[in-house]
């Protein structure tokens, strides 16, 4: 509604025109151009496709292979009629070791995410708020780590870890996960710490709080939102991590869910155990779905934060 | 680099008589003394687990080395000439470029199309949230899901062929080696679109609405609005998104491994990516390992990602627009 003369410094090309005679149509009236209709139809179709895919996944987890392939859109019935509706989930949970993998993954992901944030938060604080020269190059040095594909470091890392007896070992996996998640987490948290106001820190200093205490009692609580976001994003990333788990974990007892799923795939497609396989996929995906439904906004803004700046 | 913390003078914490400026100065010194203790755990782990292994990979890329138990021996650029003479590597390299460029262009076109429509659409937030979800699903799970719905097996077709046959179209062997790269590109576009839509939409949402109102008054078509308002004002974000895409696309591995192959060992070489090549030559179960070659291929990955990111930043550089 503002005057058309505004924003002269933008590169927006605009022809000089006399003001239109007719007033702009009401917002409800526009939007019936054919292009828009087609565009909106496409967007909704694409969105509907995603919902259908989710429906297919959840129902298929309760179906027999014949139902999966011949009645893809029906609700499951065979296992229900036989009085064993959770047969596929049980297969994955018991026969394919997903029960154990679930516990391993929950523990590993929880401990790793907490430690990642505990290590990254002081580093991000040091890089942004202590006014030390060289902080910026150092931050960039961390950021480069986000661009290193894991394939390029996994071979020497594996050899080194094997020498220390830390391969096929959950503690070794934990160390690898913590270290390799640091670049992203430090980078994410520097953004949060940068955005905090100076005043509270100064007030704490004037009140005689030591810098150490200022960090713990003033800055950390202020950055709580960022810390929680970092925690969630790391938990999601590690829950889904597959490549490193394939390389470092070889014993079924140590398998994480993604690793167990990877192993199940070969065996299940060979035996046409598609019901069990989809149940396995569902066990990996559904916790993420629950988390996403609860925390969608935080996850989306956290993951896309770096790009918007 | 910062002054070493040991050289700073002792802080007069216990003297309440110290005047304000020296107290403030002392506080600053004490603050700076936190730098290394706070940074050291993170930077130590980062250097030890990421920087050192990456440098080691670069060095080992120039050696002939079978794997554990064998000693690496320097052999110059031998690995690289061998790489470029091998079909497996050439397929890997070509496919990786396809994923970066074809899937990248596809994803960005789709994302742009969505931003054009979503900007003035009701329910846009919901659409964005739904489209974003595949980004937090394990690629290995996505791959399995797609491999099941794309199975080609007469009479018991996967979902996609089931739909094709139900509308009278012949079923397609989606997962055959000659097709699978294009299938993965499609899956990749589908799975990543939500992320890039969100990034671009966040940038679009910051554009002052009066610019669009102006454009409306001037009678601009949606394309003109996109070309002359949206594109110039989101240029920087597009540049960053392009870098993120390149970094993500270069390490594609699980999706291809699961979709193109049986899952227990590597798929046919026609479908390989650089990430898959490195894995197959080191930890993959097919054939005997060749760690030296795997490291050389990994060096190619680093080289490719560096060149592309630098080129992209150059290409996208221009004066910032204030708005």
Interface residues (C-beta under 8 A of the other chain):
Chain A: X1 X2 X4 X6 X7 X9 X10 X11 X12 X13 X14 X15 X17 X19 X20 X24 X30 X31 X33 X35 X36 X39 X40 X42 X43 X44 X46 X47 X50 X51 X53 X54 X56 X57 X60 X65 X66 X68 X69 X70 X72 X119 X120 X122 X123 X125 X126 X127 X130 X131 X132 X133 X134 X138 X142 X145 X146 X147 X148 X149 X150 X151 X152 X153 X154 X155 X156 X157 X158 X159 X160 X162 X175 X176 X178 X179 X180 X182 X183 X186 X205 X210 X211 X212 X215 X236 X239 X240 X241 X242 X243 X246 X247 X258 X261 X262 X265 X266 X267 X269 X270 X274 X277 X278 X281 X284 X285 X288 X289 X291 X292 X296 X299 X300 X303 X304 X306 X307 X308
Chain B: X1 X2 X24 X27 X28 X30 X31 X32 X33 X34 X35 X36 X37 X38 X39 X41 X42 X43 X45 X46 X48 X49 X50 X51 X52 X53 X54 X56 X57 X60 X68 X113 X114 X116 X117 X118 X120 X121 X126 X127 X128 X129 X130 X131 X132 X133 X134 X135 X136 X137 X138 X139 X140 X141 X144 X145 X147 X148 X149 X151 X153 X156 X157 X158 X159 X162 X193 X195 X198 X199 X202 X203 X208 X210 X211 X213 X214 X215 X216 X217 X218 X219 X221 X222 X228 X229 X232 X233 X237 X240 X241 X244 X247 X250 X251 X253 X254 X258 X262 X263 X264 X274 X275 X278 X279 X282 X283 X291 X294 X295 X298 X299 X301 X302 X305 X309 X321 X322 X323
